[in-house]
Amino acid sequence: RYYFDHAATTPVAPEVIKVITDSLTNDFGNVSSTHFFGQREKLKLRNARKVMADEIHADLNEIYFTSGATESNNTVIRQVALKRANEGRHLITTSVEHPSVLNVMKYLSEHGYEVTFLPVNDTGAINLNDLKNALRPDTILVSIMAANNETGSLMPIKEIGKTLKDHTAWFHVDATQALGIEAIDVKELNIDFLSVSAHKIYGPKGIGFLYKNQKLVIPPLLLGGEQENKFRAGTTNLPLIMGFEAAMKLCTPKNEQEWAIIYREYKQIIIDELKNSGIEFEINGDLDHSLPQTINLWLKDIPSQVLIPRLDLDGFAVSAGSACTAGSAEDSHVLLAMYPDNLKRVRESIRISFGRDNNKNDVVKLAEELVKQVTHLKQKGQ
Ligand code: PLP
């Protein structure tokens, strides 16, 4: 079987499994305990936090471990809204965010806040002028993802950061898909909050972190003990944090640059095979402004609901949209935002996302399989 759905989640790297297993076996102490065992684990926690901080050029005390990007996103959006309710009740986001941003924004818009959902163009990016026009004196938060999980499209984070520099709105970035692939410097990019997750970088599920600019204060989402500098209650999950640390260490700039070249080559293999076989298709988004590992294709006249199960039966796992909405009959909100007048395109698109476990041969096989299925379905008049 071949796995081409790394944007949904990645297999856990063997090095990471070893670290987690060792930690589960040996690091049973509670990080909050004052005795030897607690202090020993505390040091390990500090080291892991340092690795995260260094990755995004943050300070040690700006990293808070959470259960993943969903929790990080919820914490920022809900708690900024709560903290700043008296200063303003307007928030800005985009129409293509992950549900863990969109649904929190929708919730707020039903509870006394106003939310602007910025449109995107057909490459999947917002127009900077739309953001400038949407900003108001009462805008308290702008939340925009670094890279989209369905198309890999990149947002102009640097320009957004510059735009917000002199504004009172705080800037949150959901960088879950970009972590370990795109270099992130929160200070240079003027980012106030950043959410990420370990399971997109060959780490375990259920662990992530939130970066929070130390100058900004928001109340905790989870109340309880004093863990994570009183910002995130709950007994510290050291084994998963250490697994995250091991996964993060595998994302060296050199490794990632090498993988980026390989993934772009994989994309080209798929594109060339489809072209050579005369199959009609278009790329959703922009190849030059997207994550190297993700490609979203419109295969004309081939409904993804029909194609994807057939690929799966033959052993190839790809997806129609994000895993969070897959399985529901809902059309992709991301593709709908990019191509609002073309429901056919939305329903005939698939996402392929590569990972370290894919080799060139696997990709050639996938390309051939795509041609085989599309040709068959066309003949059937699907
Ligand atoms: N944000 C984006 C862009 C994602 O791709 C995901 C992935 O599932 C999430 C948030 C949610 O992350 P988690 O699974 O850690 O809650």
Residues whose N, C-alpha, C, O or C-beta is under 5 A from the ligand:
A	BS01	PLP	A7 A8 S67 G68 A69 T70 E71 H98 S100 A147 N149 D174 T176 Q177 S197 G208
